[in-house]
Amino acid sequence: MFLDLIDIGVRHHGRPSPSVDGVSLGLRAGEIGVMIGPSGCGKTTLLRAVAGLEPLASGEVWLASTLVSSVQVHLPAEDRRVGMVFQDYALFPHMTVGKNIEFGLHGWSASQRKTRVGDVLDLVGMASNAGRYPHELSGGQQQRVALARALAPQPHLLLLDEPFSNLDVEMRERLALEVRGILKEARTTALLVTHDQQEAFAMGDRVGVMEHGQLHQWDDGYSLYHRPTTRFVASFIGHGQFASARYAQSSGVRELRTPLGNFSSQAHSQGVDCGSDGTCDVLLRADDIFIDMESPFKADLVQMTFRGSEFLYTLRLDTGETVLASVLKHQGHSVGDRVGIRAELEHIVTFPRTSA
């Protein structure tokens, strides 16, 4: 692995529990990794530890086959060839775009600096803006300049901390895809922190989900959504909901019995057998549930949320459990309606039954 984190831990004075606790992950050269999780889960602390801004309490950080951090070893941040892009861009307001990018090219000759500034401005689509000042640029343009400045010294690794949080939603989605393209063209290995799942899926080759300083799963986006390995990942990614279920045998076939019907568990299933009676909780995502007024399974519509391209229905089953349904067009329903629903589970994911 080009970046290899081995069981790393970070502790802050005065906190009873570690800020980062036993995290292991790897990135190959040219891959983009993204860390997501709730506020305060340790994402930014992890990024700072990789950068060399936080000492390790345990574990090791390897970068480009070099041990840069352990309990005994701490290579200073300035010697790691790690670039950083911050949430607030941190551009120098009194310098032009070109001078901002040139700032980090210490030890380069004047001709080398000029060539490199031109190259990275071309890379980020800002070639015509070298003489402008940051206040003359839009938020998206400032972010491109910050990216160009971080890429200019040709770092081994680029770290990005909530780089799009100051932008509006439409620009964030567009810029996330553009930045991924820029990083791929530059063949730059990168690790990014965000709280936005769509941003994570758009940018990341690998995505990690953190909670309370621990890494629950490090995987591609498809696997996180369809094959979550922990209940937290299942609920956090895609706002997963759970319903009570039970495994049973029917005519020699093992099936999962749920409040929305019975499903064969022979294919595309993942999970555990729970309890001697086979009871468990099954993951139900909004795109698993369909409105079907002919269905024998009914639910009460308790909330409707308009989301532009779809409505998100919140539905209460007769068991008292709640599920979500993505409805692509308005079907004339109102809160309080009794509607028929149908479940189509392409991936059956189960977890031990909880009282929650």
Steps between C-alpha positions, in 0.01 A plus 500: 500500500616853424330628817471244779349570841555216745292497819557870567374675809495867602424626850431856607572620852189522713291263288408167662492311169730507195419745221619233255496140617668213316442619141653299216460578130697514177509692174680399183688762298251719314198393706265745672375411847219679683418496871142570610316483829312718748654815644765429762564142387873557442516559122701822512723371780582201281589733213722710727679188624579399141625854432729488802309761698392252771732253678397136515420323825518165317545349157692603191455722192692399187519728197677404177666204679636730774400485866397859577317452833506260792537534877879524452515666155353836395609648169415873508206607288718717275716199410217265397422650157135517594275770355192629679183673380300660778134583546565876479750472208763702698603706196716808555271797418789735411647259243382429147387152404838431342693620806276291730587188304868590475526554876567133583763442231802559722830407342364506145664728242304793357443320169393180677253695716353677198456174310349318797253779577386495139467121504281481811287796391435315174421186700232672709360708213620836633771590247350842425481605867866509605500877550175526694464522878300254718223754575437532127419128470188296573501237774548222247789683334667559837471129574671418170782739585541340843516160329755625247716643779494169687586303184777733383784351713407150370414351842504128571156535655224763493275545805171690468299602808133577417617679182153581365309587817494874423336449161133462410365151435493521120856629479621241752372210293646640178834593655537164673490326162736757349750463785491122466580539131786739578649265761471202266665692216781603735522140630492636854428283801252683723312462827195720555274568798134588449162461669317484166427146379434596137829686495675196643352265242573742214867538590617189680651179367487388862272642769539460875222539756608613848321520834647586842853489362464153350489399134198277441559421133748595226354404165367617165174697504291219350605257775436754775146548372409141413734298725551697824694300756365675811163629607638853528618501137163359390310779676743784426544434128182573308293547817431129536200382702446164669205267542465190714542173311555130552677230304295185443483193275220468246485195271869446556586859407639742755308826492483824687157588637436874540200732558509564122505139384733203479827502303731221394841549659685274257643784287653842567469457875730616774462497873481271793259249647377656819378307798383142522167598344666674202375847591689797359456849352500546123632812329242686289611790283276761340562354153387154623147623575238574231151646520258235369135555585423139401744361755354319804759677719382838624664791678408847623664793322630715785730740313573615144822683412546657157857446379489642149526186290297293745282492809621323812210330678522404866270203558387336824436127478230325702779367723580861596831489311589778255637466146585751227402489133637698205211602275614638165186697419204644685230238543235717661554370852474709816630459852260273688413285198497123526707365209605163366871428492719232348859406580753381243820389670781438254747490790391345829702640789421396857636591842438380856167609640508807720238663714549835322 
